[in-house]
Amino acid sequence: MVQLLTPDGEYGVAKQWSEYAQYIDKLTEADFLKFYRDMARMRRFDKEAEALQRQGQLGLWIPAVGQEAAQIGSGYGVGHNDHIFPSYREHGVAITHGIDLMSILKMLRGVNHGGWNPEETRFHLYAIVLGSQVLHATGYAMGVKMDGKVGNGDIENDLAVISYFGDGATAEGDISESFLFAAINHSPIVFFCQNNQWAISSPVTSQTKVPLYQRGAGFGVPGIRIDGNDILASYAVTAKHMDEAREGAGPFLIEALTYRMGAHTTSDDPTKYRDAAEVEYWKARDPLLRFETFLRRQGIAQDFFDEVAEAGEKLSTEIREATFALPAPPVEHMFKYVYSEPHPLIEEQLAWLHKYEAGFGEAAHE
C-alpha cells in the first residue's frame, strides 16, 4: 500500500514508492495549505448539508466525512483537460474543480438534476444509479482514443478520463464490463475506487476475496492500493497514472483504502451493522487531523488554522441561508420525468395527489 504520510503526520517515501516522490517535490507550501483548506471546506460543507437534511431542507444527503484526503488529493491530481465521472459522494472532487456547492444541494433538494455544465467543468453529473458512471467514463475514454486525443507526446494537451466509485459498486457487472472494454481498447482511463469499507450495510469482506486493486488484473487493468487517508499519496498516485494514461499507457485502477465515518446516507443507521470500536479505530486515522499534524510539523502557525475554521463557519452560514431561500421543488416533477410519453397510471396518480392536497385547503400551499 502506497503511504507517503504516516498516521502521525510524518512524511517519508519508501524506496518502492520513489516514483511518486517527484510529484510531491513539485508542491509548494501554498499547495499544502490549499489542500488543507479544501479538506476542511469539504468537511464543513458535509456537516452543514447533513444538518439541512435533518431540518427537512433536503430530501437526502450522502455524507463523505472521512474520505476528504482521497477526494481532495485525487481531484488535484487530475489534469486541466481531463474528464471526471463521479458517483454520488464526490463532493471533494467537485470542490477541486470549481463546482458550485449549492448546485449539489439543489439536486438533493429536487430543484434540478445537478445544474452544472459538464462541457465547461469537465466534471460530469452525479450518477445516482450505482456503477453507471463507470460505463459512461469508459465509453468516453474509448472515444478519446478513437479521436486521437491521447499519446501525442503533449502531456499538457492530451486527454484522459477518471471515474470514481465505491467498493460496493465493484460487485456489479457494470464495473467488470468497464474493465474489459477499457483494456481491450487500451483506453486512457483511471478507475478510482474509494474503498470506504461498507456498501451500505455490507462489509467489503462480503464483496470480495481478493484486494480490490487486483480486481482489474484478469481483464488486463493493472492496479495499486493507496492509503486513502493520506492526501499526499492520493495526489501523487493519481497525478502519475493520469499522466501515464494521457501518454497512452492504457487503463489503471487505484484503490484508496479509507473509511466512511458516518452513515451511507441520511436514511441509514450505521449503528445497526457496525461496531463503535471500528469507528473509533478509523477516527484515530482521521485524514484531516493527519494533514494538520504534518502542516504543524512544517511550521504552519495557529493563525492559519483559525482562519480556516472561520472560513468554514462563514461557508456554513452562506450555505444554510441560500438553502432556506430556495423554492420548494414542484411536486409535478415526481411524475413529469418518469416516462418520456404521457402514461395513464402516472396521470392518475398525479390527479389523486392534487385531490388529496386540495382536501387540506389553502393551508396546504402556504
FENVEN-V269534 format. One line per field, one symbol per residue. ss: DSSP state (~ for helix, > for strand, _ for the rest). burial: + if it has 16 or more other ideal C-beta (glycine too) atoms within 10 Angstrom, else -. A space follows every 50 residues. Layout:
# FENVEN-V269534
ss: ???
burial: ???
This chain:
# FENVEN-V269534
ss: _>__>_____>___~~~~~~~~~~~___~~~~~~~~~~~~~~~~~~~~~~ ~~~~_____________~~~~~~~~~______>>>_____~~~~~~____ ~~~~~~~~~________~~~~_>________~~~~~~~~~~~~~~~____ __________>>>>>>_~~~~_~~~~~~~~~~~~____>>>>>>>__>>_ _>>~~~_____~~~__~~~__>>>>>>___~~~~~~~~~~~~~~~~~___ _>>>>>>____________~~~___~~~~~~~~___~~~~~~~~~~~___ _~~~~~~~~~~~~~~~~~~~~~~~________~~~~_______~~~~~~~ ~~~~~~~~__~~~~~_
burial: -++++-+-+---+---+--++-++-------++-++++++++++++-+++ -++---++--+++++++++++++++++++-+++++++++++++++++-+- +++++++++++----+----+++++++--+++++++++++++-++---++ +------+++++++++++++++-+++-++++++-+++++++++++++++- ---+--+----+++++--+-+-+++++++++++++++++++++++++-++ ++++++++++++++++-+-+--------+--+--++++-++++++----+ -------+---+--++--++--+-----------+--------------- ----------------
